[in-house]
Amino acid sequence: MSALSDQLVSFAILAYLVAMISHAVEYALGNARAQVATPARELVGAGVGGAGGSLPAEPAVAGTTAAGRSGHRARLAGRIAVGVTALAALLHFGALVTRGIAADRMPWGNMYEFVLTVSFIGVAAWLVVLWRKPSLRRLGLFLTLVMVLLVATAELVLYVPVVPLVPALNSYWFVIHVSTVVFSSGIFLLGVVPAVAYLMRAGYERGRRSFPYTLAKRLPAAAALERLTFVLHAFAFPIFTFAVIAGAIWAEAAWGRPWGWDPKETWSFISWVIYAGYLHARATPSVRRNVATWLAVVGFCTMLMNLFGVNIFFEGLHSYGGLD
């Protein structure tokens, strides 16, 4: 089962890569369609091929036909990307299930398993969002890029063989606390994608045409991205709050104190404060939306610090990364 899990992770990475490429094709063909359609409109507007024009209408018709073909191919590439993303999610889920069977426990006992689980929650939530809001499909380019980077990093850098849980984790609180941390982290992972996309798209809509704002040319409208960012964070924050409280209760039972400013506890508190600040700023009319969204991005950076930095560079009671 352990070997099967490793193989499924490798296939999932390849599938996420194919999905990312398909989304990139959709993005590129969408740009090509816009470039073809614009000259056609200019020709018609100038009277070429119209009732008062002296030239035939073939150039405008040809441009419109080319734009139609490009649009059809873009939509096809987008549908393929979504289908392959769903396939990758199934492979990803299979890897987690087989890893759990091999370890005879829930598969989040070290950094490798934790990253795999968080990234799966993120992609599963993305498929639900896409089912509810198909118009956000082009955001999949950035989501699949994040999936490739995270899952590949887990496989190539964080991988450890199946091992039993350390004694400190043998508690029913392991399921309660870690499952809520994993779930909320996965939603925050998904939430940072539209947050960054919103900042890029908002800049593009304000007339900025330099890199990276030009990457947002084919993204959904800034208002839709900002709304999605808020909904995801408003959903994840109470779960993350419960996870922090459950961790304190577990710490009281295991170590005789609910809070000791351990590095992971400290960074969890920092993340909680920043995410609370984002939600407060988002609800305050006088705070600009891009300022509030930057808080969401900073909050996720602190989550990454808590996951990677604390486990790699700090020693504490929560040192369960599994890395040498």
GUNU-6423 format. One record per residue (C-alpha): residue number from 1; residue in three letters; x, y, z. Coordinates in steps of 0.05 Angstrom, whole numbers, plus 32768, in hexadecimal, padded with zeros to 4 digits. Layout:
BEGIN
k,r,X,Y,Z
NUM,Ala,X,Y,Z
...
END
This chain:
BEGIN
k,r,X,Y,Z
1,Met,8000,8000,8000
2,Ser,8039,8030,800F
3,Ala,8058,8024,7FCA
4,Leu,8014,802C,7FA9
5,Ser,800A,806E,7FCE
6,Asp,804D,8087,7FB5
7,Gln,803B,8075,7F6E
8,Leu,7FF7,8096,7F72
9,Val,8019,80D6,7F8B
10,Ser,8047,80D5,7F4E
11,Phe,800D,80CB,7F1F
12,Ala,7FE6,8103,7F42
13,Ile,8020,8133,7F37
14,Leu,8021,8122,7EED
15,Ala,7FD6,812B,7EE8
16,Tyr,7FD9,816F,7F0B
17,Leu,8011,8182,7EDA
18,Val,7FE6,816E,7E9E
19,Ala,7FAB,8195,7EBB
20,Met,7FD7,81D2,7EC4
21,Ile,7FEF,81CE,7E7C
22,Ser,7FA8,81C7,7E64
23,His,7F93,8204,7E8B
24,Ala,7FCF,8229,7E6E
25,Val,7FB8,8215,7E28
26,Glu,7F72,822F,7E37
27,Tyr,7F91,8270,7E50
28,Ala,7FBD,8278,7E13
29,Leu,7F85,8268,7DE2
30,Gly,7F58,8299,7E06
31,Asn,7F8C,82CF,7DFA
32,Ala,7F93,82BA,7DB1
33,Arg,7F48,82BE,7DA9
34,Ala,7F47,8305,7DC4
35,Gln,7F7F,831A,7D96
36,Val,7F5C,82FD,7D59
37,Ala,7F18,831A,7D69
38,Thr,7F30,8361,7D75
39,Pro,7F4A,836D,7D2D
40,Ala,7F09,8351,7D12
41,Arg,7EE0,8383,7D3A
42,Glu,7F0E,83BB,7D24
43,Leu,7F03,83A8,7CDB
44,Val,7EB8,83A8,7CE2
45,Gly,7EB9,83E9,7D08
46,Ala,7EE1,8409,7CCF
47,Gly,7EAD,83F6,7C9C
48,Val,7ED4,83BD,7C7D
49,Gly,7EA3,8389,7C64
50,Gly,7E67,83B3,7C7B
51,Ala,7E2F,83D1,7C50
52,Gly,7E59,840E,7C3F
53,Gly,7E9B,83EA,7C38
54,Ser,7EBF,83DE,7BF7
55,Leu,7EE2,839F,7C0D
56,Pro,7EC5,8359,7C19
57,Ala,7EB7,8341,7C60
58,Glu,7EE4,8305,7C5E
59,Pro,7F1A,8321,7C8E
60,Ala,7EE6,832E,7CC5
61,Val,7EC4,82EB,7CB9
62,Ala,7F08,82C7,7CBA
63,Gly,7F1B,82EA,7CFA
64,Thr,7ED9,82D8,7D1B
65,Thr,7EE0,8290,7D04
66,Ala,7F27,828B,7D1F
67,Ala,7F10,82A9,7D61
68,Gly,7ED8,8276,7D65
69,Arg,7F08,823C,7D58
70,Ser,7F38,8257,7D8C
71,Gly,7F00,825F,7DBE
72,His,7EE8,8218,7DB3
73,Arg,7F2E,81FC,7DBE
74,Ala,7F36,8227,7DFC
75,Arg,7EF6,820C,7E1A
76,Leu,7F0A,81C5,7E08
77,Ala,7F4E,81CE,7E29
78,Gly,7F2B,81EA,7E67
79,Arg,7EFC,81AE,7E6B
80,Ile,7F37,817E,7E64
81,Ala,7F5B,81A4,7E9B
82,Val,7F20,819C,7ECA
83,Gly,7F19,8152,7EBA
84,Val,7F63,8145,7EC5
85,Thr,7F61,816D,7F06
86,Ala,7F29,8140,7F1F
87,Leu,7F51,8103,7F0A
88,Ala,7F8E,811E,7F2F
89,Ala,7F63,8129,7F6D
90,Leu,7F4C,80E1,7F6B
91,Leu,7F93,80C8,7F65
92,His,7FA6,80F7,7F9E
93,Phe,7F6E,80DC,7FC9
94,Gly,7F83,8095,7FB9
95,Ala,7FCA,80A5,7FCF
96,Leu,7FB0,80BE,8012
97,Val,7F83,8082,801D
98,Thr,7FB9,804F,800D
99,Arg,7FEB,8075,8038
100,Gly,7FBA,8073,8072
101,Ile,7FAF,8028,8068
102,Ala,7FF9,801C,8066
103,Ala,8005,8044,80A5
104,Asp,7FC5,802B,80C8
105,Arg,7FB4,8071,80DD
106,Met,7F9C,80B3,80C1
107,Pro,7FCE,80CB,808C
108,Trp,7FE6,810C,80AB
109,Gly,801C,80F8,80DC
110,Asn,8056,811F,80BC
111,Met,8064,8158,808C
112,Tyr,8060,812C,804E
113,Glu,801B,8111,8060
114,Phe,8003,8155,8079
115,Val,8015,8179,8038
116,Leu,7FF4,8142,800F
117,Thr,7FB4,8147,8038
118,Val,7FB1,8193,8038
119,Ser,7FBC,8196,7FED
120,Phe,7F86,8162,7FE2
121,Ile,7F55,818B,800B
122,Gly,7F67,81C7,7FE2
123,Val,7F5B,81A5,7F9F
124,Ala,7F1B,8183,7FB7
125,Ala,7F00,81C7,7FCE
126,Trp,7F14,81E4,7F8A
127,Leu,7EEB,81B0,7F65
128,Val,7EAF,81C1,7F91
129,Val,7EB9,820B,7F82
130,Leu,7EBF,81FC,7F38
131,Trp,7E80,81D3,7F39
132,Arg,7E5B,820E,7F58
133,Lys,7E7D,8244,7F30
134,Pro,7E95,822A,7EEB
135,Ser,7EA6,8272,7ED6
136,Leu,7EE3,826F,7F04
137,Arg,7F03,8238,7EDC
138,Arg,7F3F,8260,7EC4
139,Leu,7F55,8266,7F0C
140,Gly,7F67,821C,7F06
141,Leu,7FA9,822F,7EE4
142,Phe,7FC2,824C,7F26
143,Leu,7FA2,8216,7F51
144,Thr,7FC2,81DD,7F2A
145,Leu,8005,8201,7F2C
146,Val,8000,8203,7F78
147,Met,7FEE,81B9,7F78
148,Val,802A,81A6,7F4E
149,Leu,8059,81CD,7F7A
150,Leu,803E,81B4,7FBC
151,Val,8034,816A,7FAB
152,Ala,8077,8167,7F86
153,Thr,809A,8187,7FC2
154,Ala,8079,8155,7FF0
155,Glu,808F,811B,7FC4
156,Leu,80D6,8133,7FB5
157,Val,80E9,8157,7FF5
158,Leu,80BC,8143,802F
159,Tyr,80B2,80FA,8021
160,Val,80BC,80C9,805B
161,Pro,80AB,807F,805E
162,Val,806E,8067,8083
163,Val,807C,8069,80CE
164,Pro,8050,8063,810C
165,Leu,8038,80A1,8130
166,Val,8065,80BE,8164
167,Pro,8049,80AE,81AA
168,Ala,8033,80F6,81B7
169,Leu,8002,80F2,817D
170,Asn,7FDF,80B2,8193
171,Ser,7FA0,80D4,81AB
172,Tyr,7F5A,80DE,8192
173,Trp,7F6B,8129,8191
174,Phe,7F9A,8118,8157
175,Val,7F5D,810E,812A
176,Ile,7F36,8149,8146
177,His,7F6E,817C,8147
178,Val,7F96,8169,8109
179,Ser,7F59,815B,80DD
180,Thr,7F3F,81A2,80E9
181,Val,7F84,81C0,80DE
182,Val,7F8A,8199,809D
183,Phe,7F45,81AC,8085
184,Ser,7F4B,81F6,8094
185,Ser,7F92,81F8,8078
186,Gly,7F79,81D9,8037
187,Ile,7F42,820E,8031
188,Phe,7F75,8245,8040
189,Leu,7FA1,8227,800A
190,Leu,7F69,822D,7FD8
191,Gly,7F57,8272,7FF2
192,Val,7F9C,8290,7FE5
193,Val,7F96,827E,7F9A
194,Pro,7F5C,82AE,7F8B
195,Ala,7F7B,82E0,7FBC
196,Val,7FBA,82E5,7F92
197,Ala,7F92,82E2,7F52
198,Tyr,7F66,831B,7F6B
199,Leu,7FA2,8347,7F79
200,Met,7FBC,833A,7F33
201,Arg,7F79,8343,7F11
202,Ala,7F67,8382,7F38
203,Gly,7FA9,83A1,7F22
204,Tyr,7F9B,838E,7EDA
205,Glu,7F55,83AC,7EDD
206,Arg,7F74,83ED,7EF8
207,Gly,7F9F,83F1,7EB9
208,Arg,7FE0,83D1,7ECF
209,Arg,7FFD,83A9,7E95
210,Ser,8041,8395,7EB2
211,Phe,8052,834F,7ECA
212,Pro,8031,832D,7EF1
213,Tyr,7FF1,8354,7EE4
214,Thr,7FEF,833E,7E9C
215,Leu,7FE8,82F6,7EB4
216,Ala,7FA3,8309,7ECE
217,Lys,7F88,831E,7E8A
218,Arg,7F5D,82DF,7E81
219,Leu,7F4B,82D6,7ECB
220,Pro,7F04,82DF,7EE6
221,Ala,7EF0,8325,7EFC
222,Ala,7F12,8340,7F3A
223,Ala,7ED1,8346,7F60
224,Ala,7EC2,82FB,7F57
225,Leu,7F09,82E8,7F6D
226,Glu,7F05,8315,7FAB
227,Arg,7EC1,82F9,7FBE
228,Leu,7EDB,82B1,7FB8
229,Thr,7F17,82C4,7FE3
230,Phe,7EEA,82DE,801A
231,Val,7EBA,82A3,8018
232,Leu,7EF2,8270,801E
233,His,7F14,8294,8057
234,Ala,7ED3,82A1,807C
235,Phe,7EC4,8256,8077
236,Ala,7F0A,823F,808C
237,Phe,7F16,826F,80C5
238,Pro,7EE5,8253,80F9
239,Ile,7EFF,820D,80EB
240,Phe,7F47,8225,80F5
241,Thr,7F31,8247,8135
242,Phe,7F14,8206,814F
243,Ala,7F54,81E2,813B
244,Val,7F7E,8212,8165
245,Ile,7F4F,820A,81A1
246,Ala,7F50,81BE,8199
247,Gly,7F9C,81C0,8197
248,Ala,7F9D,81E7,81D9
249,Ile,7F6E,81B4,81FA
250,Trp,7F9A,817B,81E1
251,Ala,7FD9,819F,81FA
252,Glu,7FB9,81A5,823F
253,Ala,7FAB,815A,8240
254,Ala,7FEF,8146,8224
255,Trp,8020,8179,8241
256,Gly,7FFB,8197,827C
257,Arg,7FF3,81DC,825D
258,Pro,7FC5,81F6,8226
259,Trp,7FF7,8227,8209
260,Gly,8042,822D,820F
261,Trp,8056,8259,81D4
262,Asp,8076,821F,81B1
263,Pro,808C,8235,816A
264,Lys,8051,8213,8148
265,Glu,8021,822F,817B
266,Thr,803E,8274,8171
267,Trp,8039,8272,8126
268,Ser,7FF2,8256,812A
269,Phe,7FDF,8291,8154
270,Ile,8000,82C1,8122
271,Ser,7FD9,82A1,80E9
272,Trp,7F99,82A5,8111
273,Val,7FA3,82EF,8120
274,Ile,7FB3,8300,80D7
275,Tyr,7F77,82DA,80BC
276,Ala,7F4B,82FB,80F0
277,Gly,7F68,833D,80D9
278,Tyr,7F57,832C,8091
279,Leu,7F0E,831C,80A1
280,His,7F08,835B,80CB
281,Ala,7F28,8386,8094
282,Arg,7EFB,8366,8060
283,Ala,7EBE,8379,8089
284,Thr,7ED6,83C1,8093
285,Pro,7EBD,83EE,805A
286,Ser,7EF6,8420,8063
287,Val,7F2B,83EA,8055
288,Arg,7F3B,83E0,800C
289,Arg,7F2F,839A,7FF2
290,Asn,7F75,8391,7FD7
291,Val,7F92,83A4,801C
292,Ala,7F65,8370,803E
293,Thr,7F78,833C,800A
294,Trp,7FC2,8347,8017
295,Leu,7FB4,8332,805F
296,Ala,7F98,82F0,8045
297,Val,7FD7,82E4,801D
298,Val,8004,82F5,8059
299,Gly,7FDA,82C6,8084
300,Phe,7FE8,828D,8055
301,Cys,8032,829D,8056
302,Thr,8030,8295,80A2
303,Met,800D,8252,8098
304,Leu,8047,823C,806A
305,Met,8078,8254,809F
306,Asn,8053,822B,80D3
307,Leu,8055,81ED,80A7
308,Phe,809B,81F1,8088
309,Gly,80C3,8222,80B0
310,Val,80B0,820B,80F6
311,Asn,80B9,81C1,80E5
312,Ile,80FC,81CC,80C2
313,Phe,811E,8204,80E8
314,Phe,8101,8200,812E
315,Glu,80FF,81CC,8165
316,Gly,80C2,81C6,8191
317,Leu,808C,8199,81AC
318,His,806B,8198,8168
319,Ser,80A7,817E,8141
320,Tyr,8084,8146,811B
321,Gly,809C,8157,80D5
322,Gly,80BF,8114,80CC
323,Leu,80FB,8135,80AA
324,Asp,8142,8124,80BE
END
